[in-house]
Every structure is written in structure tokens, then in C-alpha cells.
């Protein structure tokens, strides 16, 4: 009765060779090495594949007279040339440990998810008296409730324009924590809803207000409505701002999708997987809630930013029940600023000007272009040619007074030296 | 072959791959008393002629140990600027500021004037007479802007060529005569037509021409300028793609990295066998280069003063260089402390040989 294998065990996962530069893992060390040669140690100029970053550096400097500054296609914090990596060799211990931990936690996360999905007990722990049951089908009322909740969430997301949907923490934001929304609507919801009302015309739910205060802008331009309010002149500036301070507090937060909130039942479960009754039977999660790590967060972790504990662990945030908006905003901000830093550092690195080679000032030791040194020398009286014929003197051959002057100078030098 | 007492292995002991060793160099005994203007080895024997500003040309004999002995001497009326040997090694000619060239016949010991110019003669060379059985011809180049051919017997030149400017340097190899003048003119003469410029050009270098030197195979020549640069120039247009120039004899003083001192290239000599060449400069260093591989074979540390002239002996195992003041810094730098010597450098087997190209992948 062979047991079906569901996937690789943790040991197998940990044994997989992986690339230091891009954190990819491979089936085989050979494939890893060929990956590194092709992706990280390839010379862009001649497509030659070197074995290590050092080899590429030497190749670049000798063949192309260039300097290797970073390893290509690498994660931002792994671009260093100084680490000599070949396959799995040379990976610093701390990086290696971090990688193992990450693989282990991802494995556990996957295991947990699978347990949630299948309702199977954790492997090897099935001896417990009450095996977890498969999820039952929900009653129709529950389904409807959830649908309503979902709609509310969607409406809120649309109106607020928060980026919650795209961030990995969206689930957190929309997870109704008990009490969280009960307090928040006046703060969070009203500013969001205040917009569509003045400009979009009176929504159905708030009719009693607007006809009284009148929207002067609309009424003045569309006399068809005929709702001239005698009390408020259409063009007085005071008429415009006045309606809102009066109107706003009165806006009930129930205008759009609020019904679900107002009639909200106590949340079915504080677990994330709200619809599954069986979930409550699950064993306690590991103390550190394994965050679902997406690629960006992974990068951040490599760069040393430890993401603030994701508020995704509802079991913990439950008790403290702080404003959920705060919870959400911090990691998002971190990520945004982190990404900004990331971009900034990248541009900094790329825009760093090449080190200008300053040319030293050039000094010609013999800076004379019309006379050779020998000619100068030959003009010295010391070397002057005085032929026997007395009619012809050497000085008459010498051009220019300047040189005669120089001769006299050097005469004095000769006197001192001889 | 043991040269200068020490074997080749001991000569290479104290040197790295690119930096040569000059500790084994031997000084010439009884060198001239003043600046040395020219060095020439005899084409047939181990004799060295040294021309000097002290108006004398001395001839030394050099034995296997590098020891030297003065053998002969003749005098000019003014500083001697150049000297040369006859092709058979029996005569030495000096050319000097007394506007005359004088020849010493080593067999008879007599000195005769063999050429005259209107200005100091800067350069002289002797070539075999193209007509069989004739005496060698002397070529002289002078600051009077002419190059003249002499047959050593007549008092008038057999031919004369007008140059654009004063002749600063000449070199001859086989049928190739190259004349470098002031104002950067370079004239090339095919000695089959000795009175006609085969080609006239401006020096490829931007500064005053200091020296020209023909390749060992006479297919071109090297030019050195006062601006620490050396150009390799082929005569024929078809080879012009191989022309290039390179910087040398420059120095950035370690104390002041902002300045680069550029010294004059004073001498270029081609190795008679390997075809590699030496440059020597006012910075007091000399280097061996391979023009075909375009790289330096060996560099040597400074020798303690400007190098004015260099020469290889006939079989290329001695490199002679003269250390004396070359006037590049004006008269004020010419002090009594200035070294004045001729050094003989034994050439190891690997110093001037072109390296096989081992850098193939």
C-alpha cells in the first residue's frame, strides 16, 4: 500500500542547488553552473562565457580593457564582484543560512496551505482523536452573507481607491476584524463617500438634504429643474461652502454598500479562511506567522529590509485590534519607499560618472622647435669653431644678438667651472 | 658564448620579465673628456668609434670581457658631431662643427680632410661604391641644408642635394637613405638615384625631429622627436597601414602626479639581426621594442644622465650607449657633476629577440 508522494520533501528542497546571484534553484549542479555561465559570467562584448566573476573581470580587463563593476542579471544586493562564486561554492554562510530558512518557511507555508485546502492532518500528526473533517457545503444564508461582505469590500476598495487590491496584503485590509470597522467608518469611510455626492448629484439615499440647501451650481445652469431656493442666492459664495459642513456630518455611512456593515454579523471566525468551519480545528499556527513572500519582498529581504510583520496574521492583530488602516499603511509605505530607494540607488549606480582620467600637465623638457640642442651647443664659445684664417670669425657666423647674449652668460659659467 | 665574463644566465638573474638589468654594464675605459655626440661600431671588427664635443674621435678595441682599450684618435678643429666607418672597417670619418669631414686611415694612421660644407656637418655615412672596385662613398648632411656625396679623393663633392632645412639626422641602410631636417621634413632617397628625392614628407610626429633610423630590412624607418614619441614609418605606400607611433621616454614624477615630463628621444638603433630596436632618451633610460608585435621587449632603469647616442655592434650582442649631457635643459644644467661615459651593455639571448606570440587563446 504505497503512499502517494505529494511533492518533494523539505530535505530534497534544501538540497537543490541554487544560484547565489538570482536565487533560482536548479535540478542539477551542472545546470546551475551553465546557468551562471550564461546569465552572470558572460562577456557582453564577445559572448565568451567565463566560469567565475573573477575570471570575467580578468577577461574584461585584459581583452577589452574594461572594468567589471557588477555581476549582470543579479539581485540588487548580490551584484558584488568580490564574492567568488562557482556553482554552490563560495556562497557566504549567512546568505546560505538565510536561503535555507526561506526555503524551509516556504515549505511549511505550502504544507499549511495544503492542509487547509484538503483538511488533511499534518503529516505524521494524524493520531489526534478528532481528525479534521472535510469542509462541508455552506448553507445558502452563509453564502449570501459572504457575497454581501464581498460586495462591501469591493465597493470600499473602489471608492477608496486604495492600492490594497494589488498589494499582497489586500486580504488583510478587507478582512473584517471585529470592532475595527465599527470604529473606523466615521473616519475612514466618510471622506471617501463625500465626493460623489456633491458632484454626482443627489444619490437616492440622501434626498432629504440636498433640495433644501440646493446645489447652486447645478440649479443655476439648469433652470429646468426649477428648484430655485429663495434663501440662497445662486451666485453668493457663501452659498457654496455652507451646504457641506452642514451636510457632511449628517451623511450616513450607509449610503452605498453600508448595509452589510450595519447588519454585520459577528465574523464567522477569526481565521483567515473564514468560510471553513473546519479551520478552527487546526492546530495552532507556528508562532512566527510565515509571511507569504512575493518576489518584491524577497528582494527587500535580501537588501536587508525586514518587512514589518505582515498584519496578515489575523489571529494576532485580533486582540490588539488597532485601526486596521494603520496596519495596512505601514508595510505599503515601506514597500513604496523601499522601491523608491531601490530605484534611486539603481539610478545612482548607473548615473555615476565614469572616473575621468585627468591628463597630467605635459612639460616638454626640451621645448624648442627651431633649433636642435646640438645647434645651441655649437653656438657656445666653448665649442665655437675659430678657423685659422683670421678674416673669418666664428661670431660673424652666429645669427642674432640674443645668442650672443647667451654666449656671454655661458662665458661666466665657464669661468666659474674652469 | 660567454660575454663580458658573466654568462647569459647570470646576466638575467637580477631582472624581471620586462625590466632589464644594467648592473653588468661595463664602462668604456678612458672615455672622452666632453659630451659624446656619436658612437659607431666597426662593421667588421670589435672596434668602437666615439665622436665627442672635445673635438676628437677615438677608436677603442673591445675584448670579450667588455674591457676596452684606446687604439687611435684623431682631432678636428671644432666639436665632432658624427662619425662613421668605411664598409671595410679600415677607415673612420668624423664630421664636425669645423664644417669639415676628416678621415683616419687606420692602416696608415694618416688623417685627411675629405669633405667641406658651408656650415657644421651634422651627420655622415659611408656606403660601398655602387661601381665595382671603387672606393667607398661618403655622404654628409650639414646645417647648410645640403647633403653631399664624396668619393674621398676629390676636394669637391661628386653630387649635392638641396634640402628644405638644416639636416639634423640621417641614416642609411642598403639603398635607403633617410634625411631628417629641421622643420620636420623627412626626405627619402633611393641610392640608385642619389640626387633625387624618392619621397618627401612631413614627419608623422608633431615636434622637432631628433633622429631617424632605418629598419634592418630597409623597408622603412623610425623617427624620434623631442616630444617623447617615436614613429614607425614604412617607405612604400602599400605598407602605410602598418605605420604607427608610440609614446616613450615620459615620466610622471611620483612627488607630483599632475605633471608629465616629456623627454626627447635622442637615439634609435635597430638590432642588426633580430630587427627589433632600441630607443634612448634625455630621461636617461633606454628600451628595446618590437615594432611588429608593437610591444616593448625590455625597459631599463635610468642610467644617471641623458643618453645621447646608442649603437649595436655588428652581431648584435653588445649595446653601447653614451651618458652625457644632451643640452636638453639648457646650459645651466651642464655642470661639472654631469656624467660623461660610454657604457657597454651585454645583450642576453632573450632581450632583443622578438617574443613568439604566445598570447593566443
Boltz contact constraints between the chains, C-beta under 6 A:
constraints:
  - contact:
      token1: [A, 360]
      token2: [B, 252]
      max_distance: 6.0
  - contact:
      token1: [A, 360]
      token2: [B, 258]
      max_distance: 6.0
  - contact:
      token1: [A, 360]
      token2: [B, 259]
      max_distance: 6.0
  - contact:
      token1: [A, 360]
      token2: [B, 260]
      max_distance: 6.0
  - contact:
      token1: [A, 361]
      token2: [B, 258]
      max_distance: 6.0
  - contact:
      token1: [A, 361]
      token2: [B, 259]
      max_distance: 6.0
  - contact:
      token1: [A, 362]
      token2: [B, 260]
      max_distance: 6.0
  - contact:
      token1: [A, 362]
      token2: [B, 262]
      max_distance: 6.0
  - contact:
      token1: [A, 363]
      token2: [B, 259]
      max_distance: 6.0
  - contact:
      token1: [A, 363]
      token2: [B, 261]
      max_distance: 6.0
  - contact:
      token1: [A, 364]
      token2: [B, 227]
      max_distance: 6.0
  - contact:
      token1: [A, 364]
      token2: [B, 262]
      max_distance: 6.0
  - contact:
      token1: [A, 365]
      token2: [B, 261]
      max_distance: 6.0
  - contact:
      token1: [A, 365]
      token2: [B, 263]
      max_distance: 6.0
  - contact:
      token1: [A, 365]
      token2: [B, 282]
      max_distance: 6.0
  - contact:
      token1: [A, 365]
      token2: [B, 328]
      max_distance: 6.0
  - contact:
      token1: [A, 366]
      token2: [B, 226]
      max_distance: 6.0
  - contact:
      token1: [A, 366]
      token2: [B, 264]
      max_distance: 6.0
  - contact:
      token1: [A, 366]
      token2: [B, 328]
      max_distance: 6.0
  - contact:
      token1: [A, 369]
      token2: [B, 208]
      max_distance: 6.0
  - contact:
      token1: [A, 372]
      token2: [B, 168]
      max_distance: 6.0
  - contact:
      token1: [A, 373]
      token2: [B, 326]
      max_distance: 6.0
  - contact:
      token1: [A, 373]
      token2: [B, 327]
      max_distance: 6.0
  - contact:
      token1: [A, 373]
      token2: [B, 328]
      max_distance: 6.0
  - contact:
      token1: [A, 376]
      token2: [B, 327]
      max_distance: 6.0
  - contact:
      token1: [A, 377]
      token2: [B, 327]
      max_distance: 6.0
  - contact:
      token1: [A, 378]
      token2: [B, 97]
      max_distance: 6.0
  - contact:
      token1: [A, 378]
      token2: [B, 120]
      max_distance: 6.0
  - contact:
      token1: [A, 383]
      token2: [B, 79]
      max_distance: 6.0
  - contact:
      token1: [A, 385]
      token2: [B, 78]
      max_distance: 6.0
  - contact:
      token1: [A, 385]
      token2: [B, 97]
      max_distance: 6.0
  - contact:
      token1: [A, 385]
      token2: [B, 98]
      max_distance: 6.0
  - contact:
      token1: [A, 410]
      token2: [B, 331]
      max_distance: 6.0
  - contact:
      token1: [A, 417]
      token2: [B, 336]
      max_distance: 6.0
